[in-house]
């Protein structure tokens, strides 16, 4: 696959703080890519550098064939790049339509194309019927959708999304993902930063994890599993009474009274064998839970459990 964005060996200091320490990533054409990391890992600095708002101390950024090296200054965000910030960049006293018109002009959309783009944005966000209402009265989900539209009115080929679903209800979150998937189907490539790891696991094709300004892992979810915690599933059994000596002799990893836990490779083969062994030992199984490895487990394995605030 051809790449539309490549960051190589990115370094950036703010005084004594090293925000980026060799971070790298590649975004392919038409791809969903998640950029993950704890607070203070360097995600925001990296996104701002891609958008031309931060000058790197070392390294280079190549966007759609144009390379920007360390120290290069740019006055504007590249034309084919769309940026959707986490903080709402809307005018609360203006209506939804007026906001779209303002941002359309800021993006350089000329008058012959202005009306069709405004109509598209309002329809795309599901806000056509609320077009004449002031944004200050909108719900969080409505504002988020309008905020996304404001960042992509110029139909950019590469879109940077910083926490696009933070603080919204499940229905609004689903609508936002459908909106963004439509852009991807139309040819856009999307780089997403989020703390919603379950969403990143389900939606993104590849994942980049950075910490302390370095890229510490990159690949598909399955590739990250194989590189870190492995692909085994965790089986938990709750019995009708505490484990007997016969049950304790089984190959069980942990026992907590009437709860048994073990890791398995092949659920179809391993679960019947374990259930039969437990039942033959005289126990009744009241509950069974099978848990697949998650991106959150991979993330904690790589970045640790220490709070970042």
N, C-alpha and C positions, 0 to 999 in steps of 0.2 A: 504493500500500500504506500502511496505517496504521502509525504508529510506536508502539512500546511503550517506547522509551527514547530520549531526546535529551539530549545534552550540548552546551551552547553557551557559547563564550567562557570556558573554564575556566582560571583562574589559581590557582596555589598556590606559595608560597615556604616554604622551610625555612631560616631564617636568610638567608644570602646566596645560597643555591641556589634558582633558579627551576625547580621540578619541572614545573609546567604553565604554559604561556605562550600561552593562547588555544586550547587543544585543543578539538576538536568532533567529534562522531560522532552517527549516528542508527542505531538498530536497529529493523528492521521486524518486524511480527508474523509468527511462524513462520519466521524467517530465521536462517541461519548467517552470522555476521559475524566476520571475523578482525581482531584488533587487533595490529598488528605494529610493531616498532621495535627499534633496538639497545639494548644494556644502558644504563640510565640515561636512556632517552628519555622516561620519564614514564608508561609503561604501568601499573606497579603503583600509582602514586599515583592515576591516573585510575580504576582499578578500585576502589581503596579509597574513593575519593570517591563513586562510584556506590553502593557498599555502605553508605555512611553512616559510614565509619570515619575519614574525613578531611574537614574543613570547607574549602571553597574560599575563597580570598581574594576572587575575583570570579567571576562567571558563574552558571549555573544548570543544574540537572539535573531533567528531567521523566521520571518513571517511572510508566507506566500512568496518566497523566493528573494525577498529583500532582507539583507543582513544588517543588523545594527550592532556595532561593537561597543566595548566598554568605553564610557565617557561620552558617547554620542548623545547629542541633545536633540530632542524632537519637541516641537511646540504644540502639536496636535496628535490626537489618537489616530493611528492609521485608518484610512478610509474604509477598508474592508474588515475592520475589527469592530465588534460590538461589545460594550462593557455594561453589565447589569450589576450595580453595587448592592451590598447588603442594606445599607442605609437608604431609605426611600428618598429618591431624588425627584420629588413632585412638588407642585405649587398647590397647597391645600385650599387657597381661596379661589382658584380657578376650577372650572368644570373639567370633566374627563376629556371632552372634546377639545377644550382650550389647551389643556396640558399636551395632548397629542400634537396639536398644531404648533405649539411652541417648540417642542422637541424635534418635530419634523423640519422646521426651519433651521434649528441649530445643527441638524445633520446635513443641511444643504439641499434638502428636497425642494425643488422648484415648484412654482405655482401650478403648472399644468399637471403635475403628479401629486400635488398636495391632497386634494380632495379624495382621490382613490386610496391613498395610503391611510388617511384618517379613517375612512370607512372600513378598510381592512383591519386596522388595529382595534377598533371598537367591536367589530364582529368577532375577531380572533380571541379577544379577551372576554367575550360574553357581556359587554357593557353597553351595547347599542341603546338599550332602553334607559340607561342611566347617563347617557352622554351629556345631558344638560345640567346635571347635578354637580355641586361642588365636591371636590375630592375629600375635604375635611370630614364629611359625613359618611364616607365609605368604610366598610369593614376592612379588617387587615388583609383578608384574601383578595378583595377587590383592588386595594392599593398595590399589593404585590404584583398582580396581573398587569395592572397599568404601568407599574415600574419596569416590568420586563419589556412591555411593548415600546416604552420610551427609549429603551436601549437598542432596539433592533429595527426601528422604522426604516433605516437605510439599507436593509437586507444585507447585512455583513456576512462574509463567508466564514469567519471565525468569531465565536462568541464566548466571552469570559463571564461566568455566572458565579457570584459570591453569595452563598447561602440563599438561593432564590425561594426556598419554601419555609424560611424561619418564621415561627410565630403564627402559622396559618392552620386552619382546621383541615381534617382529612379530605373533605370534598374539594376544597380549594387546592390542596396539594396535588390531588389527582388531576384536576383541570390544568394546573401548571405543567405537570409532566407531559400531558397530552399536547399542550401548546408547543412545548420545546421539542417533543418528538416530531411534530409536524415540520418544524424548521429543519431538523436533521434529515427528514425524508426529502426535503427540498434542496438538500445539498450542503447545509451548514455543518460545521464542525464545532463541538461544544466542549469547553473545559469548565468543570464544575468543582467548586470548593464547597464542602458541606461537613457538618458534624453528624448528619443523619446517615450513619454507616449502613443501616439496613437498606436505605434507598440507593446509596451508591452501589451496593452489592447487586441489587436487582436491576438497576438501570444501566450502569456504565459497563462498557466492554473491556476497558482496562483501567488500572488503578495505579497511581503514583503516590507513594507515602514519603514525606520529608520530615526530618526532625533535626533541630539545631542547624538549620540551613543546608542540610545535606539530603540528597535523595538516598533513602535507605532501602527502598524496595520498589519494584515496578513490574507490572505484568497483569495477566488476567487473574480473576479470583482463584481459579484452580491452580494457576502457576504459583500464586502467593501461598496457597495452602501447602503445596508440595515443598516450597522453600522454607516453610516455618513450622507450623504445628501439625502438619500432616492431614490426611483425609479421613481419619477414623471418626466414627460417630460415637456419641456417648449414650449408653443405655442405662436408664434408671428404673429400678423395680421397687415397689412398695409392697411389703408382705403383710400378712395378717397378724404376725407376731415377730419378735426379735429373732435374728438369725440363730439357728441351732448349730452345734458343732459340725454336723454334716454339711450344712450350707457354707459355713466358714471355710471348709476345706476346698470349696470350688475356686476356680480361678477368677476371683472378684477383686477389683482394684481397691475399692473402699467400702466399708460397712459402717453404717450409722444407725444402730438399733435395728429397726425393721426396714431400712432403706439400703439397697445394694446398688453400686454403680460400677460399670465396666466399659471399656472401649472395644468396639468391634469394627472389623473390616468389611464383612459381607453380611448386611442385615438379613437377607433372605435365608442364608445358611446358618448364621450365628444365633439369631434370636430363637428359632425353634429349639436349637440344642441347649441354650441356656435355660429357657423356660422348662423344658423337660427335666433338666438336671435339678432345678429348684423344686419343681413339683414332686419329683421322686424322693427328694429329701424331706418331704412332708409339709411343705409350706403352700399356702394359698396366696396367689398374686392378686392384690387388690388394685394395683395401678401400674401402668407401664408408660414410659416416656422415652422417645428416641429423638436425640438432638443432633442435628448436623453441625459441622464446624461453621463458624460465622466470620464475616469480615471484622467484626468487633473483637473477636478472640485473636485474630491475626494482628490487628492494630495494637492491642494491649501487649501482645507478645513482643512486638517490635519496638514500641515506644515506652513500655513500662506502665506502672499503676500510679506513679507520682502525679499529684494534682498540678496542673499548669494554670495559673491565674494571673 
